[in-house]
Amino acid sequence: MKFKKIKYLFALVALAATGLACNIIKSDPQPNVVIILADDLGCGDMSLYDGWIETPHIDQMAGEGVRFTDFHSNSSVCSPSRAAFMTGRYQQRVGIVDVIVGFRDKDGLEPSEVTISGLFKDAGYKTAIFGKWHCGTDIRHNPTNHGFDEYIGFLNGGSDYLNHKNWMDGTEIKDQEGYGTHIITDKSIDFIKRNKDNPFFLYVAHQAVHNYYQIPSDPPGTRGRDIPLSGKEAQARYKIMLEDLDREVGKILDALKEYDLEENTLVFFFSDNGAVYMNPNERPYRGSKFSNYEGGHRVPAVARWPGHIQADWTSDELIVGMDLLPTLMQIADIDIPEHRKLDGISIKDHLLNQADLPDRRVFFGYEPKLGTAMRDGQWKMQTKGDVVELYDLSKDIKETTNITDKYPERTAKMKNAIEKWKQEVIPENASQQ
């Protein structure tokens, strides 16, 4: 009898040990996430997309992960696209439909909004943003009220690259020394170093290659508004700034390698909107920043996660900035509040397994200035007042030939869908959804 009891105890111990071992095996560390956002960067400027400026570090990042060819910012301007990817919702729902200019305290991302950073913080992550915020300048819109433990950067849409007297450290104004792009990188690497043993979410919010077109070799006292903004000199400076940005991206990737964090860190690089007209060569798409044509919102994008995302492949799926929140939450196994209506979809299975994404409609609204654009598969429509344009992107990627007369039924169907969408996401209803 005693022997049987001993055998039973040994069995329990063995079972417990086995269960413990299983738990250890199954308990993968929480993945770190680094989002690197460029400003005003178009596909046509980068060597990764056969552009005119060599970006070897971003090219290498794509070679170690996935390059996207049909990735879009939610808007062709800064503030709305940033608000959309931070919330996973159309920017209209959160009330940011235009660029936040200057210090208008009535405009901004309200603390009641559910954000990527807030969800990560609530899940125990260390969180930080360094660089450009542009989602509100009032104290209630400050990044520290959106789940960021640390914030160093500037609140409005642009900053002198050499003068940082308007920069913030948390909620306090604190001057910084150095070239803006380099400061953002240095702060980011320091954050990675300090949190290498903790799960972290890092938002590297660059201003480059947004004007002013200042370069690292400019004297410290040089004012941005004194730098030429057009012509060959501006193009030359733009090229230097993008090459510099590429090197800074490389430094962050090197830091992850140095601290043995590569295989546990998903890095996502993209731009907040399309480029300005700096490319001296023919652009791949019609339009640019402040445009609902593809050049305004189709942007470069790369994701890398060694051991999880297959190396060196290309995604041609339609993806939008607002897809990041549901994707990252699913990857990190973090619940999203059930009451929060999201417009983005998770692309986790596409990233990790190259699974096809479902067919869907996507809208790019910038009312009333630009009107509204809509994607439905290969079809692209723009409406502004009585003007309606329809394009088949599979045959006309540069949107040169309006085919509304050729496809009246499709035109009517998509036009109705746009009107229905506008009624659903108007700012007055956003707080109720």
Buried (B, 14 or more C-beta within 10 A) or exposed (E): EEEEEEEEEEEEEEEEEEEEEEEEEEEEEBBBBBBBBBBBBBBBBBBBBEBBBBBBBBBBBBBBBBBBBBBBBBBBBBBBBBBBBBBBBBBBBBBBBBBBEEEEEEBBBBBEBBBBBBBBBBBEBBBBBBBBBBBBBBEEBBBBBBBBBBBBBBBBBBBBBBBBEBBBBBEEEEEBEBBBBBBBBBBBBBBBEEBBEEBBBBBBBBBBBBBBBBBBEBEEEBEBEEBEEEEEEBBBBBBBBBBBBBBBBBBBBEBBEEBEBBEBBBBBBBBBBBBBEBBEEEBBBBBBBBBBBBBBBBBBBBBBBBEBBBEEEEBEBBBBBBBBBBBBBBBBEBEBEEEBBBBBBBBBEBBEEEEEBEEEBBBBBBBEEBBBBBBBEEBBBBBBEEEBBBBBBEEBBBBEEBBBEEBEEBBEEBBEBBEEBBEBBBEEEBEEE
